[in-house]
Amino acid sequence: MKTFEEARRVILTELTSDNFEVRAEYLKRFTSDVEEFANAMAKAFLNWQALDGDLRGNEKRAYVSALVFSATTLHILSLKLLVSGHLVAAGNLMRQVVESISLALLCSGSNLDTLDRFMTGRYSTNNAVRDVLRNATNLGVNDQALKILAKAKDFYHKYSHPSHLTIASGMALSNRGTYVGAAFDEGKLRAYSKEIQFRLALAKVFSSFIDCVKVNIAKW
């Protein structure tokens, strides 16, 4: 971009387009993973509906259900952002996914005070994953789901702050160019694949997290 008009046009296009060409490049290579993700999250969504259908007019149950819903929809949106070419935004959103499902698990625990503290603004959600790992047995979280949660916490923490990854996201590895906004880069295929596999692995255990929440709430 050598002129003001060229720069303005590129930025305006990024702001007003849906980047379908970028998304098409991702789907050309990762369609089967995206479909598998959709299948897993459909099961999770139906499981959440069952949870939400049994609120019994209870405000605390509604809080927990809202957290599960947020985690579910944010996880779907995170993959959408990723395959739309927004790597950093997608990764940052994953931090909220992991913390939301962790918070839902903690709030469902009958012998924990997390829900009361959260409802009154006295609980720091930054500690949610840490506290789930500490209370995993009590909350009934299985080992496989726990490992994925712990791995996701460590992996996506780096998206919360400026880093080398932030810089690299705007730089092309396949050529010497730079990206403004959405991007697909052949030189980053391994990184894209790793990101998608992380989300797919979490999607596959998402319904089991919701099962834990339902079992815990039944003990109230």
N, C-alpha and C positions, 0 to 999 in steps of 0.2 A: 504494500500500500504506500504509494508515493505522494498522493495528494489528499487534501481534506475530504474531497468528494468520494474518493475511493474508500477511505477509512469510514466515512459516514455510512456509505452503502453497505459495507460488510457488517458493521455493527447493527444497523437497522434490520438487515436480513436475519441476523442471528436473533434479534429480539422478536421478530414477527413471524418467523418460519417454524415449521414443526420438525425440521431436520430429518425428513423421511429418507433421504439418501444415505445419511449416516446410519440410521437404524437398519436400513436394508443390508448394509455391510456386516453388521453384527449378526443379524438374523440369518444371513447366508451361511454363517459359520457355526452359529450356536442355536439353531432352531430347536433341535431335539432337547437341549438343556432347558430352554425356555418353556417348552411344552411340559417337560417333566416337573419343572417348578410350578407351573400353573396347576397341574394335577394335585401336587402336594398341598398347595395353598388353598385349593378348593376344598379339600378335606378339612383343613384347619378352619376355614371360614364357616363351614357347616357346623363344626364342633363349637365354634364361638356362638353361633346362633342358638344352639342347644343350651349353652350356658346363659345367654342373654334372655332366653325364654323362661328361665326359672329364677327370676329376680325376687319374686314374692313381695314386691313393694319395698324392698330393703335397700336403703341408701348405700350401705357398705358393699353389698353385692353389686350394685350398679357401678360403683367406683371400680371394682375389680374387673367387671365386664368391659367397662370403657377402656381400661388399660390394655386388656387383651385385644380389643378391637383396634386400638391405635397401633399396637405392635404388628398386628396382622396386615393392616392396610399400608403401614409404612414400609413393611418388608416388600410388599408388592411394588410400591412406588420406587423403592430403591433399585430393584432390578430394571424397572422401566427407565429410570434415569441413566443407569449404566448402559443399557443397549441403545439409548438415545445419544450416547457420547459424552455424558457428564460424569466422569469418573470420580472427581473429588466430591461433588455434591452427593453422589450416590453413596460414597464411603462415609461421608459425614452423617448421612441419614441412617446408615447401618448402626452407628453408635446409639442413636435413639431407639432403634429396633431392639437391640440387645438390652439396653437399660429398661425399656418398657416391659418386655416379657419378664425380665428379672424382677422388676417392681411388682408386677401382677402376681408372680409366685410368692414373693414375700408378703404381700398384702393378703394373700389367701391363707397364710399360716395362722391357725387358731391360737397358738401360744406365742405369737410374736406381736409386738405393738406397732409394726411398721405402718399398717393401714391408718390407725388413729393419728400417728405422727404425720403421715403424708397428707391426710385430709385437713390437718390444721397447719400445714406448711412448716413442719418441724423435722422433716426428713430430707436429707440430701440425696437426690437420685444418683449422684455420681458414685455412691457407695453400693448401689443396688446389685451389681454383678458380684462384687466382693462378698456381700452379705448372703447372696444365694449360695455361693460356693461354700461358705462357712456353715450354712444351714441346709445343705442339700439333702442329707439323710432325713432330717425332720420334715422337709417339704416333699419328699418322695420323688425327687428328680433322679432319673436313671443315669447310669455312668456314661452312656453314649451321648445323651443330650447334654450332660454336664461338661464333657470334654469339648463338644462343639461350642458351647456357650463360652467356656474359658478361652478357647482359641480365638473366637470372634472378638472377645473383649480386648485381647492383646493386639490382634491384627488391626482392628479399626480405631484403636486409640490414636494412632498417628494421623488420622484424618481430622482430628479435632483442632490441630494446630498447624501453622505453616511449617513445611518440611521440604526435603529434597523431592519428595513425591509430588508436592504441590507445584514445584517449579517444573518437574518433568512432564506433568500432565499437559502443559501448554507447549511443549517442545516435540517436534516430530523426530522419531528415531529412524524412520524409513527414508527421510530426506532431511534437508537442512531448514525446513520451514517451521513456522509456529502456527498455533491454532488460537482463534478467538471464538470461545464458546464450544459447541459440540464438535467432537472429533472421533475419527476412527483412524488408527495408525497400524499398518501391517507389522511394524517393528515392535508393537506392544501386544501381540496376540497371546503370548504366554501370560502376561499380566492380566489381560482380559479374561482368559480362561480360568485363572486362579480366582479372580473376583467372582465369576459366575458360579464356580464350584463351591465356594464358601456359602453363597446364598442358597444354592441348591441343597447343600448338606443341612443347613439350618431349616430350610423349608420342610425337609423330610422328617424332622423331629418336632416341628412346630405344633402339630396336633397332640403330641405326647405332653408338651408343656401345658396345653390347655386341659388335657386329662388330669394332670397333677392339680391344677387350679380347681377343677370341679370336685375332685376327691377331697381336697383340703377344705373347701367351702362346705361340703356335706358334713364336716365334723363340727361346724359352728353350733 
